[in-house]
Amino acid sequence: MRIKNEWERAILREISAYSNVDLNNNEESLLTNYITYMRKCTFQPVQVFESEEIKNNFPEQFRESYNDIKQRLTTGLGIQPYLSKAAQRLKPDMLYLHWGILHLHLGKIQKSGIASRTDESLRLRIINNCAYFIEFAKHRKDENGNGGFVDPHELQIIYNNWPSTLCVLRGISLEHSPSQTEVKKLRNAGVNCASEIIGKSGKKLCVFPSMGYSMNKTSIEDLNLLDNRIPFILQNLINIAKQQGIPQTDLDKILINYDAKNHLFTFGLLVIPEIKLHSLFNFNSLDFWRYLFDYIKLPINFTNNLKSN
């Protein structure tokens, strides 16, 4: 599909502008990881829920950053300043891919627009229009072997506070519950695994991963968006543009520019000899991502520059 290929080239051009992104990954992985990154940024308003652990064990030194994160989530401003540098480099985040758990740094936002790294991070899950704040946890394991990014204790907290948000396989038990070391090895090999928690009755329950990842450690869900939903959205945009009077001959030659900094997708034609893009229509890129992730249901509104000329 030509329009999807053109959209992919536009995204890859934007990615290539980031000097800190490893461009040696194959294009499909880069595109999928970029979609995952945009999902993590959360550019839509969500309702925040706090666990009992958060309420009862709050580190006051992080109050300012914590409140800013809450405000960004409830207003849809986006939490990208608090994501890790690895997230911005489109590196696989195995805790997120495995369990949908984000970890946000809690330092002050620097001139670079990124929060400084802190030893403790805020762990949360975002499901549909809800953000579930789980706990504050260290990046590395403590002397008792807890913490890091493989601690099943966080699943237990989620179950204790919001049991319906986990995929619990009732009546099924694991012959062997993988240790934290084994979970890390399985993730490094690109292998998904279930975990065990303790249910309300005291019995062990099997919990299945919420998102899932491929062997090359990319999101299965976001790869599906790349292959199926994005072509559908792009074709709808072309159909709407045609209905608004943009000639099919122009639509057949359309090129796409993506300006992430200014949140803009521009669809246009190459003008020679100036070698510049003449815009046919454009729209807010955040609306595209919101529509992609099913946060908004209405068609994307765009500016028809053919009508305005």
ZADO-1210 file (C-alpha; in nm, 4 decimals, padded with zeros to 6 digits):
<atoms>
<atom x="00.0000" y="00.0000" z="00.0000" code="MET" pos="1"/>
<atom x="00.1694" y="00.3185" z="-00.1210" code="ARG" pos="2"/>
<atom x="00.0246" y="00.5557" z="00.1386" code="ILE" pos="3"/>
<atom x="00.1384" y="00.3314" z="00.4275" code="LYS" pos="4"/>
<atom x="00.4894" y="00.3098" z="00.2801" code="ASN" pos="5"/>
<atom x="00.4992" y="00.6895" z="00.2525" code="GLU" pos="6"/>
<atom x="00.3793" y="00.7246" z="00.6142" code="TRP" pos="7"/>
<atom x="00.6513" y="00.4845" z="00.7305" code="GLU" pos="8"/>
<atom x="00.9178" y="00.6838" z="00.5461" code="ARG" pos="9"/>
<atom x="00.7946" y="01.0025" z="00.7170" code="ALA" pos="10"/>
<atom x="00.8201" y="00.8413" z="01.0617" code="ILE" pos="11"/>
<atom x="01.1647" y="00.6981" z="00.9872" code="LEU" pos="12"/>
<atom x="01.2899" y="01.0404" z="00.8715" code="ARG" pos="13"/>
<atom x="01.1761" y="01.1861" z="01.2039" code="GLU" pos="14"/>
<atom x="01.3390" y="00.9007" z="01.3957" code="ILE" pos="15"/>
<atom x="01.6659" y="00.9497" z="01.2046" code="SER" pos="16"/>
<atom x="01.6768" y="01.3083" z="01.3344" code="ALA" pos="17"/>
<atom x="01.7304" y="01.1661" z="01.6845" code="TYR" pos="18"/>
<atom x="02.1049" y="01.1114" z="01.7065" code="SER" pos="19"/>
<atom x="02.0585" y="00.8922" z="02.0137" code="ASN" pos="20"/>
<atom x="01.8383" y="00.6316" z="01.8383" code="VAL" pos="21"/>
<atom x="02.0051" y="00.3111" z="01.7211" code="ASP" pos="22"/>
<atom x="01.9251" y="00.3071" z="01.3496" code="LEU" pos="23"/>
<atom x="02.0786" y="-00.0383" z="01.3075" code="ASN" pos="24"/>
<atom x="01.7485" y="-00.1976" z="01.4115" code="ASN" pos="25"/>
<atom x="01.5316" y="-00.3152" z="01.1239" code="ASN" pos="26"/>
<atom x="01.2701" y="-00.0670" z="01.0065" code="GLU" pos="27"/>
<atom x="00.9739" y="-00.2675" z="01.1332" code="GLU" pos="28"/>
<atom x="01.1205" y="-00.2753" z="01.4846" code="SER" pos="29"/>
<atom x="01.1959" y="00.0989" z="01.4784" code="LEU" pos="30"/>
<atom x="00.8425" y="00.1808" z="01.3627" code="LEU" pos="31"/>
<atom x="00.6817" y="-00.0518" z="01.6175" code="THR" pos="32"/>
<atom x="00.8978" y="00.0835" z="01.8994" code="ASN" pos="33"/>
<atom x="00.8084" y="00.4392" z="01.8004" code="TYR" pos="34"/>
<atom x="00.4377" y="00.3547" z="01.8181" code="ILE" pos="35"/>
<atom x="00.5008" y="00.2021" z="02.1622" code="THR" pos="36"/>
<atom x="00.6826" y="00.5184" z="02.2696" code="TYR" pos="37"/>
<atom x="00.3909" y="00.7362" z="02.1604" code="MET" pos="38"/>
<atom x="00.1540" y="00.5079" z="02.3513" code="ARG" pos="39"/>
<atom x="00.3658" y="00.5488" z="02.6651" code="LYS" pos="40"/>
<atom x="00.3601" y="00.9300" z="02.6340" code="CYS" pos="41"/>
<atom x="-00.0179" y="00.9232" z="02.7053" code="THR" pos="42"/>
<atom x="-00.1461" y="01.2264" z="02.5153" code="PHE" pos="43"/>
<atom x="-00.5024" y="01.1842" z="02.6387" code="GLN" pos="44"/>
<atom x="-00.6742" y="01.2675" z="02.9687" code="PRO" pos="45"/>
<atom x="-00.6996" y="00.9758" z="03.2096" code="VAL" pos="46"/>
<atom x="-00.8391" y="00.9306" z="03.5581" code="GLN" pos="47"/>
<atom x="-00.5774" y="00.8582" z="03.8240" code="VAL" pos="48"/>
<atom x="-00.6189" y="00.5889" z="04.0908" code="PHE" pos="49"/>
<atom x="-00.3686" y="00.5461" z="04.3745" code="GLU" pos="50"/>
<atom x="-00.2914" y="00.2181" z="04.5486" code="SER" pos="51"/>
<atom x="-00.2987" y="00.1875" z="04.9264" code="GLU" pos="52"/>
<atom x="00.0783" y="00.1419" z="04.9076" code="GLU" pos="53"/>
<atom x="00.1144" y="00.4847" z="04.7439" code="ILE" pos="54"/>
<atom x="-00.1160" y="00.6508" z="04.9968" code="LYS" pos="55"/>
<atom x="00.0510" y="00.4927" z="05.2995" code="ASN" pos="56"/>
<atom x="00.4160" y="00.5194" z="05.1978" code="ASN" pos="57"/>
<atom x="00.4634" y="00.8462" z="05.0117" code="PHE" pos="58"/>
<atom x="00.8170" y="00.9904" z="04.9782" code="PRO" pos="59"/>
<atom x="00.7597" y="01.3630" z="05.0232" code="GLU" pos="60"/>
<atom x="01.0772" y="01.4583" z="04.8340" code="GLN" pos="61"/>
<atom x="00.8976" y="01.3591" z="04.5124" code="PHE" pos="62"/>
<atom x="00.5749" y="01.5491" z="04.5809" code="ARG" pos="63"/>
<atom x="00.6339" y="01.8214" z="04.3199" code="GLU" pos="64"/>
<atom x="00.7143" y="01.5803" z="04.0353" code="SER" pos="65"/>
<atom x="00.4372" y="01.3451" z="04.1443" code="TYR" pos="66"/>
<atom x="00.1780" y="01.6233" z="04.1305" code="ASN" pos="67"/>
<atom x="00.3047" y="01.7333" z="03.7897" code="ASP" pos="68"/>
<atom x="00.2731" y="01.3776" z="03.6576" code="ILE" pos="69"/>
<atom x="-00.0839" y="01.3581" z="03.7896" code="LYS" pos="70"/>
<atom x="-00.1726" y="01.6893" z="03.6271" code="GLN" pos="71"/>
<atom x="-00.0188" y="01.5857" z="03.2963" code="ARG" pos="72"/>
<atom x="-00.2180" y="01.2641" z="03.3007" code="LEU" pos="73"/>
<atom x="-00.5513" y="01.4205" z="03.3932" code="THR" pos="74"/>
<atom x="-00.5151" y="01.6966" z="03.1311" code="THR" pos="75"/>
<atom x="-00.3664" y="01.4833" z="02.8516" code="GLY" pos="76"/>
<atom x="-00.0515" y="01.6950" z="02.8294" code="LEU" pos="77"/>
<atom x="00.1667" y="01.3833" z="02.8139" code="GLY" pos="78"/>
<atom x="00.4247" y="01.2333" z="03.0503" code="ILE" pos="79"/>
<atom x="00.7141" y="01.2156" z="02.8047" code="GLN" pos="80"/>
<atom x="00.9455" y="01.4344" z="03.0226" code="PRO" pos="81"/>
<atom x="00.9396" y="01.1676" z="03.2938" code="TYR" pos="82"/>
<atom x="01.0114" y="00.8702" z="03.0681" code="LEU" pos="83"/>
<atom x="01.3625" y="00.7286" z="03.0707" code="SER" pos="84"/>
<atom x="01.6316" y="00.8162" z="02.8178" code="LYS" pos="85"/>
<atom x="01.6145" y="00.4535" z="02.7032" code="ALA" pos="86"/>
<atom x="01.2466" y="00.5038" z="02.6184" code="ALA" pos="87"/>
<atom x="01.3341" y="00.8043" z="02.4036" code="GLN" pos="88"/>
<atom x="01.6031" y="00.6007" z="02.2317" code="ARG" pos="89"/>
<atom x="01.3257" y="00.3512" z="02.1459" code="LEU" pos="90"/>
<atom x="01.4937" y="00.0757" z="02.3462" code="LYS" pos="91"/>
<atom x="01.2740" y="-00.2209" z="02.4462" code="PRO" pos="92"/>
<atom x="01.1191" y="-00.1694" z="02.7905" code="ASP" pos="93"/>
<atom x="01.0598" y="-00.5261" z="02.9019" code="MET" pos="94"/>
<atom x="00.8680" y="-00.4366" z="03.2184" code="LEU" pos="95"/>
<atom x="00.6244" y="-00.2375" z="03.0046" code="TYR" pos="96"/>
<atom x="00.6049" y="-00.4925" z="02.7236" code="LEU" pos="97"/>
<atom x="00.5555" y="-00.7772" z="02.9708" code="HIS" pos="98"/>
<atom x="00.3103" y="-00.6266" z="03.2189" code="TRP" pos="99"/>
<atom x="00.2208" y="-00.2813" z="03.0853" code="GLY" pos="100"/>
<atom x="00.3972" y="-00.1230" z="03.3839" code="ILE" pos="101"/>
<atom x="00.5602" y="00.2154" z="03.3230" code="LEU" pos="102"/>
<atom x="00.8387" y="00.3533" z="03.5385" code="HIS" pos="103"/>
<atom x="00.8730" y="00.7304" z="03.5577" code="LEU" pos="104"/>
<atom x="01.1720" y="00.9215" z="03.6884" code="HIS" pos="105"/>
<atom x="01.0889" y="01.1750" z="03.9584" code="LEU" pos="106"/>
<atom x="01.3603" y="01.4393" z="03.9294" code="GLY" pos="107"/>
<atom x="01.3126" y="01.7997" z="03.8203" code="LYS" pos="108"/>
<atom x="01.2649" y="01.8652" z="03.4486" code="ILE" pos="109"/>
<atom x="01.5953" y="01.9924" z="03.3048" code="GLN" pos="110"/>
<atom x="01.6617" y="02.2398" z="03.0205" code="LYS" pos="111"/>
<atom x="01.6608" y="01.9406" z="02.7870" code="SER" pos="112"/>
<atom x="01.2939" y="01.8907" z="02.8737" code="GLY" pos="113"/>
<atom x="01.3691" y="01.5597" z="03.0459" code="ILE" pos="114"/>
<atom x="01.3411" y="01.4880" z="03.4186" code="ALA" pos="115"/>
<atom x="01.6637" y="01.3969" z="03.5948" code="SER" pos="116"/>
<atom x="01.7040" y="01.0323" z="03.6864" code="ARG" pos="117"/>
<atom x="01.6158" y="00.9258" z="04.0400" code="THR" pos="118"/>
<atom x="01.6997" y="00.6028" z="04.2212" code="ASP" pos="119"/>
<atom x="01.3315" y="00.5452" z="04.2866" code="GLU" pos="120"/>
<atom x="01.0704" y="00.5576" z="04.0118" code="SER" pos="121"/>
<atom x="00.6929" y="00.5747" z="04.0073" code="LEU" pos="122"/>
<atom x="00.5379" y="00.2527" z="03.8765" code="ARG" pos="123"/>
<atom x="00.2000" y="00.2738" z="03.7061" code="LEU" pos="124"/>
<atom x="-00.0234" y="00.1069" z="03.4495" code="ARG" pos="125"/>
<atom x="-00.2435" y="00.2905" z="03.2012" code="ILE" pos="126"/>
<atom x="-00.5461" y="00.0985" z="03.0763" code="ILE" pos="127"/>
<atom x="-00.7944" y="00.2732" z="02.8487" code="ASN" pos="128"/>
<atom x="-00.8757" y="00.6027" z="03.0250" code="ASN" pos="129"/>
<atom x="-00.7437" y="00.5041" z="03.3685" code="CYS" pos="130"/>
<atom x="-00.3972" y="00.5353" z="03.5240" code="ALA" pos="131"/>
<atom x="-00.3227" y="00.3052" z="03.8179" code="TYR" pos="132"/>
<atom x="-00.0383" y="00.4257" z="04.0411" code="PHE" pos="133"/>
<atom x="00.1188" y="00.1127" z="04.1923" code="ILE" pos="134"/>
<atom x="00.4176" y="00.2043" z="04.4077" code="GLU" pos="135"/>
<atom x="00.7528" y="00.3789" z="04.4310" code="PHE" pos="136"/>
<atom x="01.0313" y="00.1311" z="04.3612" code="ALA" pos="137"/>
<atom x="01.4057" y="00.1300" z="04.3077" code="LYS" pos="138"/>
<atom x="01.5634" y="00.0650" z="03.9705" code="HIS" pos="139"/>
<atom x="01.7862" y="-00.2025" z="04.1193" code="ARG" pos="140"/>
<atom x="01.7179" y="-00.4855" z="04.3608" code="LYS" pos="141"/>
<atom x="01.7676" y="-00.4222" z="04.7306" code="ASP" pos="142"/>
<atom x="01.9671" y="-00.6405" z="04.9682" code="GLU" pos="143"/>
<atom x="01.6704" y="-00.8783" z="04.9958" code="ASN" pos="144"/>
<atom x="01.6489" y="-00.9298" z="04.6195" code="GLY" pos="145"/>
<atom x="01.3344" y="-00.7217" z="04.5752" code="ASN" pos="146"/>
<atom x="01.2774" y="-00.4373" z="04.3322" code="GLY" pos="147"/>
<atom x="01.4267" y="-00.3853" z="03.9896" code="GLY" pos="148"/>
<atom x="01.2077" y="-00.4606" z="03.6915" code="PHE" pos="149"/>
<atom x="01.1317" y="-00.8274" z="03.7542" code="VAL" pos="150"/>
<atom x="00.9702" y="-00.8143" z="04.0994" code="ASP" pos="151"/>
<atom x="00.6315" y="-00.9963" z="04.0964" code="PRO" pos="152"/>
<atom x="00.5398" y="-00.8007" z="04.4090" code="HIS" pos="153"/>
<atom x="00.4036" y="-00.5261" z="04.1830" code="GLU" pos="154"/>
<atom x="00.1567" y="-00.7713" z="04.0276" code="LEU" pos="155"/>
<atom x="00.0412" y="-00.8574" z="04.3784" code="GLN" pos="156"/>
<atom x="-00.0162" y="-00.4880" z="04.4543" code="ILE" pos="157"/>
<atom x="-00.2176" y="-00.4513" z="04.1332" code="ILE" pos="158"/>
<atom x="-00.4286" y="-00.7541" z="04.2241" code="TYR" pos="159"/>
<atom x="-00.4840" y="-00.6371" z="04.5818" code="ASN" pos="160"/>
<atom x="-00.6042" y="-00.2954" z="04.4649" code="ASN" pos="161"/>
<atom x="-00.7613" y="-00.3542" z="04.1218" code="TRP" pos="162"/>
<atom x="-00.7992" y="-00.7295" z="04.0615" code="PRO" pos="163"/>
<atom x="-01.0163" y="-00.6904" z="03.7501" code="SER" pos="164"/>
<atom x="-00.7327" y="-00.5184" z="03.5604" code="THR" pos="165"/>
<atom x="-00.5178" y="-00.8340" z="03.5511" code="LEU" pos="166"/>
<atom x="-00.5596" y="-01.1307" z="03.3188" code="CYS" pos="167"/>
<atom x="-00.6028" y="-01.4051" z="03.5811" code="VAL" pos="168"/>
<atom x="-00.6324" y="-01.7610" z="03.4475" code="LEU" pos="169"/>
<atom x="-00.8549" y="-01.9232" z="03.7072" code="ARG" pos="170"/>
<atom x="-00.8285" y="-02.2954" z="03.7601" code="GLY" pos="171"/>
<atom x="-00.4793" y="-02.3002" z="03.6090" code="ILE" pos="172"/>
<atom x="-00.1586" y="-02.3256" z="03.8089" code="SER" pos="173"/>
<atom x="00.2043" y="-02.3178" z="03.7045" code="LEU" pos="174"/>
<atom x="00.4152" y="-02.6301" z="03.7475" code="GLU" pos="175"/>
<atom x="00.7053" y="-02.3956" z="03.8060" code="HIS" pos="176"/>
<atom x="00.6777" y="-02.0252" z="03.8893" code="SER" pos="177"/>
<atom x="00.9808" y="-01.8557" z="03.7290" code="PRO" pos="178"/>
<atom x="01.2197" y="-01.6787" z="03.9635" code="SER" pos="179"/>
<atom x="01.3181" y="-01.3166" z="03.9069" code="GLN" pos="180"/>
<atom x="01.6448" y="-01.4332" z="03.7498" code="THR" pos="181"/>
<atom x="01.4565" y="-01.6694" z="03.5190" code="GLU" pos="182"/>
<atom x="01.2084" y="-01.3975" z="03.4199" code="VAL" pos="183"/>
<atom x="01.4976" y="-01.1731" z="03.3206" code="LYS" pos="184"/>
<atom x="01.6550" y="-01.4490" z="03.1096" code="LYS" pos="185"/>
<atom x="01.3232" y="-01.5258" z="02.9398" code="LEU" pos="186"/>
<atom x="01.2678" y="-01.1591" z="02.8595" code="ARG" pos="187"/>
<atom x="01.6182" y="-01.1284" z="02.7163" code="ASN" pos="188"/>
<atom x="01.5371" y="-01.4239" z="02.4901" code="ALA" pos="189"/>
<atom x="01.2083" y="-01.2629" z="02.3811" code="GLY" pos="190"/>
<atom x="00.9989" y="-01.5292" z="02.5542" code="VAL" pos="191"/>
<atom x="00.6740" y="-01.4354" z="02.7318" code="ASN" pos="192"/>
<atom x="00.5963" y="-01.6005" z="03.0645" code="CYS" pos="193"/>
<atom x="00.3154" y="-01.6047" z="03.3182" code="ALA" pos="194"/>
<atom x="00.3596" y="-01.5352" z="03.6890" code="SER" pos="195"/>
<atom x="00.1890" y="-01.6306" z="04.0125" code="GLU" pos="196"/>
<atom x="00.0215" y="-01.4175" z="04.2778" code="ILE" pos="197"/>
<atom x="-00.1779" y="-01.4982" z="04.5896" code="ILE" pos="198"/>
<atom x="-00.5563" y="-01.4703" z="04.5538" code="GLY" pos="199"/>
<atom x="-00.8060" y="-01.3449" z="04.8096" code="LYS" pos="200"/>
<atom x="-00.8577" y="-01.7013" z="04.9362" code="SER" pos="201"/>
<atom x="-00.4850" y="-01.7562" z="04.9848" code="GLY" pos="202"/>
<atom x="-00.4513" y="-01.9829" z="04.6808" code="LYS" pos="203"/>
<atom x="-00.1991" y="-01.9208" z="04.4049" code="LYS" pos="204"/>
<atom x="-00.3322" y="-01.7642" z="04.0861" code="LEU" pos="205"/>
<atom x="-00.1763" y="-01.7668" z="03.7398" code="CYS" pos="206"/>
<atom x="-00.1460" y="-01.4215" z="03.5803" code="VAL" pos="207"/>
<atom x="-00.0902" y="-01.3934" z="03.2066" code="PHE" pos="208"/>
<atom x="00.0956" y="-01.1001" z="03.0424" code="PRO" pos="209"/>
<atom x="-00.1218" y="-00.8062" z="02.9446" code="SER" pos="210"/>
<atom x="00.0573" y="-00.6864" z="02.6308" code="MET" pos="211"/>
<atom x="00.3040" y="-00.9458" z="02.5090" code="GLY" pos="212"/>
<atom x="00.6158" y="-00.9085" z="02.2970" code="TYR" pos="213"/>
<atom x="00.7689" y="-01.0744" z="01.9939" code="SER" pos="214"/>
<atom x="01.0973" y="-01.2635" z="01.9754" code="MET" pos="215"/>
<atom x="01.2733" y="-00.9414" z="01.8714" code="ASN" pos="216"/>
<atom x="01.1280" y="-00.7682" z="02.1795" code="LYS" pos="217"/>
<atom x="00.8705" y="-00.5430" z="02.0196" code="THR" pos="218"/>
<atom x="00.5077" y="-00.5015" z="02.1235" code="SER" pos="219"/>
<atom x="00.2764" y="-00.7544" z="01.9569" code="ILE" pos="220"/>
<atom x="-00.0140" y="-00.5129" z="02.0017" code="GLU" pos="221"/>
<atom x="00.1674" y="-00.2212" z="01.8391" code="ASP" pos="222"/>
<atom x="00.2991" y="-00.4366" z="01.5542" code="LEU" pos="223"/>
<atom x="-00.0637" y="-00.5243" z="01.4824" code="ASN" pos="224"/>
<atom x="-00.1472" y="-00.1511" z="01.4756" code="LEU" pos="225"/>
<atom x="00.1344" y="-00.0932" z="01.2271" code="LEU" pos="226"/>
<atom x="00.0219" y="-00.3737" z="00.9968" code="ASP" pos="227"/>
<atom x="-00.3555" y="-00.3298" z="01.0179" code="ASN" pos="228"/>
<atom x="-00.4991" y="-00.0215" z="01.1868" code="ARG" pos="229"/>
<atom x="-00.2610" y="00.2394" z="01.0442" code="ILE" pos="230"/>
<atom x="-00.3353" y="00.1465" z="00.6776" code="PRO" pos="231"/>
<atom x="-00.7077" y="00.1664" z="00.7607" code="PHE" pos="232"/>
<atom x="-00.6721" y="00.5151" z="00.9140" code="ILE" pos="233"/>
<atom x="-00.4574" y="00.6430" z="00.6279" code="LEU" pos="234"/>
<atom x="-00.7003" y="00.5166" z="00.3652" code="GLN" pos="235"/>
<atom x="-00.9876" y="00.6855" z="00.5511" code="ASN" pos="236"/>
<atom x="-00.7961" y="01.0143" z="00.5443" code="LEU" pos="237"/>
<atom x="-00.7409" y="00.9808" z="00.1698" code="ILE" pos="238"/>
<atom x="-01.1103" y="00.9044" z="00.1165" code="ASN" pos="239"/>
<atom x="-01.2147" y="01.2120" z="00.3176" code="ILE" pos="240"/>
<atom x="-00.9666" y="01.4289" z="00.1266" code="ALA" pos="241"/>
<atom x="-01.1132" y="01.3034" z="-00.2012" code="LYS" pos="242"/>
<atom x="-01.4663" y="01.3844" z="-00.0821" code="GLN" pos="243"/>
<atom x="-01.3498" y="01.7385" z="-00.0011" code="GLN" pos="244"/>
<atom x="-01.2387" y="01.7999" z="-00.3564" code="GLY" pos="245"/>
<atom x="-00.8712" y="01.7050" z="-00.3645" code="ILE" pos="246"/>
<atom x="-00.8140" y="01.5407" z="-00.7061" code="PRO" pos="247"/>
<atom x="-00.7310" y="01.1688" z="-00.7209" code="GLN" pos="248"/>
<atom x="-00.4324" y="01.2503" z="-00.9441" code="THR" pos="249"/>
<atom x="-00.2835" y="01.4528" z="-00.6569" code="ASP" pos="250"/>
<atom x="-00.3690" y="01.1908" z="-00.3954" code="LEU" pos="251"/>
<atom x="-00.1902" y="00.9252" z="-00.6039" code="ASP" pos="252"/>
<atom x="00.1352" y="01.1264" z="-00.5809" code="LYS" pos="253"/>
<atom x="00.1018" y="01.2408" z="-00.2222" code="ILE" pos="254"/>
<atom x="00.4049" y="01.2712" z="00.0080" code="LEU" pos="255"/>
<atom x="00.3973" y="01.2948" z="00.3882" code="ILE" pos="256"/>
<atom x="00.5990" y="01.5017" z="00.6325" code="ASN" pos="257"/>
<atom x="00.5925" y="01.4370" z="01.0081" code="TYR" pos="258"/>
<atom x="00.6962" y="01.7136" z="01.2477" code="ASP" pos="259"/>
<atom x="00.6825" y="01.5572" z="01.5946" code="ALA" pos="260"/>
<atom x="00.8025" y="01.8715" z="01.7729" code="LYS" pos="261"/>
<atom x="00.5139" y="02.0796" z="01.6379" code="ASN" pos="262"/>
<atom x="00.2673" y="01.7874" z="01.6402" code="HIS" pos="263"/>
<atom x="00.1920" y="01.8068" z="01.2679" code="LEU" pos="264"/>
<atom x="00.1363" y="01.5644" z="00.9816" code="PHE" pos="265"/>
<atom x="00.1419" y="01.7300" z="00.6383" code="THR" pos="266"/>
<atom x="00.0222" y="01.5546" z="00.3229" code="PHE" pos="267"/>
<atom x="00.1327" y="01.7296" z="00.0047" code="GLY" pos="268"/>
<atom x="00.3034" y="01.7313" z="-00.3328" code="LEU" pos="269"/>
<atom x="00.6672" y="01.7896" z="-00.4173" code="LEU" pos="270"/>
<atom x="00.7151" y="02.1223" z="-00.5946" code="VAL" pos="271"/>
<atom x="01.0002" y="02.1399" z="-00.8486" code="ILE" pos="272"/>
<atom x="01.2382" y="02.3210" z="-00.8894" code="PRO" pos="273"/>
<atom x="01.1960" y="02.4554" z="-00.5329" code="GLU" pos="274"/>
<atom x="01.2150" y="02.0978" z="-00.3965" code="ILE" pos="275"/>
<atom x="00.9657" y="02.1678" z="-00.1233" code="LYS" pos="276"/>
<atom x="00.6404" y="02.0131" z="-00.0091" code="LEU" pos="277"/>
<atom x="00.3259" y="02.1944" z="-00.1181" code="HIS" pos="278"/>
<atom x="00.0656" y="02.1113" z="00.1466" code="SER" pos="279"/>
<atom x="-00.2678" y="01.9689" z="00.0354" code="LEU" pos="280"/>
<atom x="-00.3906" y="01.9055" z="00.3895" code="PHE" pos="281"/>
<atom x="-00.2504" y="01.8737" z="00.7404" code="ASN" pos="282"/>
<atom x="-00.3648" y="01.7770" z="01.0871" code="PHE" pos="283"/>
<atom x="-00.2558" y="01.7542" z="01.4488" code="ASN" pos="284"/>
<atom x="-00.0393" y="01.4446" z="01.4855" code="SER" pos="285"/>
<atom x="-00.1579" y="01.3967" z="01.8450" code="LEU" pos="286"/>
<atom x="-00.5084" y="01.3405" z="01.7085" code="ASP" pos="287"/>
<atom x="-00.3641" y="01.0690" z="01.4863" code="PHE" pos="288"/>
<atom x="-00.2037" y="00.8914" z="01.7833" code="TRP" pos="289"/>
<atom x="-00.5161" y="00.9291" z="01.9968" code="ARG" pos="290"/>
<atom x="-00.7275" y="00.7843" z="01.7185" code="TYR" pos="291"/>
<atom x="-00.4770" y="00.5039" z="01.6633" code="LEU" pos="292"/>
<atom x="-00.4915" y="00.4008" z="02.0291" code="PHE" pos="293"/>
<atom x="-00.8721" y="00.4281" z="02.0318" code="ASP" pos="294"/>
<atom x="-00.8794" y="00.7207" z="02.2736" code="TYR" pos="295"/>
<atom x="-01.0969" y="00.9250" z="02.0401" code="ILE" pos="296"/>
<atom x="-01.3687" y="00.7815" z="01.8181" code="LYS" pos="297"/>
<atom x="-01.4355" y="01.0708" z="01.5797" code="LEU" pos="298"/>
<atom x="-01.2563" y="01.1014" z="01.2432" code="PRO" pos="299"/>
<atom x="-00.9424" y="01.3148" z="01.2449" code="ILE" pos="300"/>
<atom x="-01.0130" y="01.6792" z="01.1571" code="ASN" pos="301"/>
<atom x="-00.7711" y="01.8237" z="00.9054" code="PHE" pos="302"/>
<atom x="-00.7129" y="02.1546" z="00.7280" code="THR" pos="303"/>
<atom x="-00.7857" y="02.1311" z="00.3550" code="ASN" pos="304"/>
<atom x="-00.5281" y="02.3724" z="00.2138" code="ASN" pos="305"/>
<atom x="-00.6689" y="02.3357" z="-00.1359" code="LEU" pos="306"/>
<atom x="-00.9914" y="02.5035" z="-00.0176" code="LYS" pos="307"/>
<atom x="-00.8079" y="02.7757" z="00.1745" code="SER" pos="308"/>
<atom x="-00.5909" y="02.8764" z="-00.1236" code="ASN" pos="309"/>
</atoms>
